[in-house]
Amino acid sequence: MVGLTIRTRLILLTSAGLLVLVATNAYLTRALSENSAGMVEAAALLAGIEQADSARLAFGEMRYWMTDLAVSQLTLSERNAQAARARMDEQLDKLAPWNPQRIAVVRSELAQYDALADKAVDEYTNDRRVIGNSLLAQARQHSLAVDQLLAAIVTDLTGEATAARLRVVAEAAAAKRLSHIVVAAAVLVGALLTLLVLRSIVVPLRRLVAAMDGLNAGNVAVPIPAAGADEIGAVARTLARFRDTLVEQNRRERELRAAHEELKATQASLIHAEKMASLGQLTAGIAHEIKNPLNFVNNFAGLSVELLDELQQTAGPALDALPADQRAAVDEVIEMLTGNLDKIAEHGRRADGIVKSMLAHSRGGGERQLADINALAEEAINLAYHGVRAQDPNFNITLERDLDRNIAPIALVPQDVTRVFLNLLGNGFYAANKRQRDACDAAFRAVLKVTTRNLGNAVEIRVRDNGIGVRPEHRDKLFQPFFTTKPTGEGTGLGLSISYDIVTQQHGGTIAVDSAVGEFTEFTIRLPRSRQVTMAGMTG
Amino acid sequence: MISQDLAEMLRDARTVISNNQDLINNPEIGDKHLTGQVVLERAVKSYEKTTGSDPEKADPNSRQGRLLRAMMAAIVAATDDNQATINEKGTAFKGFIPAVFGRLVSEEFNQRANGEAVVKVTAPPELVRNRKARPDAWEANVIKTKLLAPGWPKGQSYSAVVDVEGRPAFRIMVPEYYAASCLVCHGSPKGEMDLTGYPKEGGKLGDLGAAISITLFH
């Protein structure tokens, strides 16, 4: 059944039904035909009975009118007798085909009666009553014979008609029974076939509907019924193709969404980079404008110290002549001036350092040359660690290195990349140290790990500390100039900003940050081997 | 002419019976005093009026006288034989009608004529009511070919000398036409039952309704 198309199945089902209908109809037609023949036979026999009865009636009339004629002599009676005789002959003619021999006997008796009765009437007409009576007596014998013959015919015909009727009834009942059996069987078989056909259609259809519902709900893993040779199989094949298309569409949609997200991130990075570039230019401009006045401040502060020394030397004798209390007051003033000038010079230098750092944004770096990134990292680690240790002998941290020794030298500006390393390491030391100090946890062990990896067309450097971490609201501002979470005087807020510029603008690389507050911070730098002028920026 | 005289006498007597039908069929009157003699007297009067001669004065020895007297005796006998019928009280229609009377008179006459003459009132076969009045072959032929012929003069008799059962005889057929009184039973509508219970023939005034057949043997 499954191997057949639905159309073929339905055609077969309908054909089976029609076949049964035609066969039943043919049988019933035959039975009806036979029944009809039986009915015709019975009707003919009934008609025969009626004819025999009519013949008897006509004969009775004939006898009456002949007797009446004998008495009345009226020609009307004679005509009536003749008419009755004609009716009787007509009925006998109709009956003759049924049994010609018996009807011939009736006719013979009738003829003898008629002849004798006619003679009798003639004798009465001629007033010879005695002879008339004698002839009528003879005629009466034949009259009785005719009557008995007709009665016997009626009896026989009635018997035959009854038998024929019973035969017809029996045949009709048999046909009816057989018809009921055939109809019941046809209904049963038809219902069974219909159920089978329906099942062969409905079950796969339900599976198809379930598959469609599943696909509609986005479940591309939903099972699709096996494709048979019928129309539902064709639908299943189409549905399978649709599922494949849906899977492909989903894949493309995911790719598109990922591309879109990447585009959005790139766009954000571009905007950020543009902002950073603008800030860098602004910072450089400000630094340039501040540098000259600052030079004056620094220079005149130094000159003022020298002039104060000269004043002390020149006015030394005079000062010595002063009373002790005045001399002490003058010395105090000079000392205070000297102290002030030293502070001016100190802060001037600090300001100068800041301005120099600011100018580094626009300086453009030095010469690019092949360098061993691992060696640069080691050097920076040593410099940074000992630098901190020099300022804080209590500082202690575990340094871990996972350096990829298969990294070939890469073209870069070594002093600038070292500076980036120093900035990142310095921040890492600070964060780990701060967590150690803030947590007051003796079990805590500050760790800083430097990892390098050869990515083929790029080199990746990771600097990870287990310090205080970066709060989410600070992530976007991390690379902005002058943004710092350190206390005043401990950071300029330019380290990461300069590092960002060096990595992205100068080397065409990327720098990203990943962090969890109170757990870790990890900076990831990727430096391409062949510098490409990309606008790639922060991705973390 | 003997045959015409016999026919006239018979017709006159029958007219008397016809004229007295109401009396005869009156159930309230018993004796109607319509005896054979009364009928004959009235018939003779009518006969005299029609023929201008007294039948009783005919020579009794002549053939005419014998046969006329036989006819008159037959009239009396036919009437007297049915006095019980005529005078029956309580019965209206008694069936003693002119036709029956004519047949009875004829039968009486034939007995009295001793084979010298035969009188029969017959009619076209389809109009005959009593089979005794059925025309024989000659009479039927005359009725059909002569009396009913389109050009046959009204009232004209037909006569011929023919052989009757081996005997030469003079035969005459005197036509009788329906009068108004006849149509009570023989008129329209055809098939409707008349007083006697017989279907009317549908005859019209003046149609040939009967014929008096007279045979005079030589």
Interface residues (C-beta under 8 A of the other chain):
Chain A: L69 S72 Q73 L74 T75 L76 E78 V121 T125
Chain B: V128 R129 N130 R131 K132 R134 Y198 P199
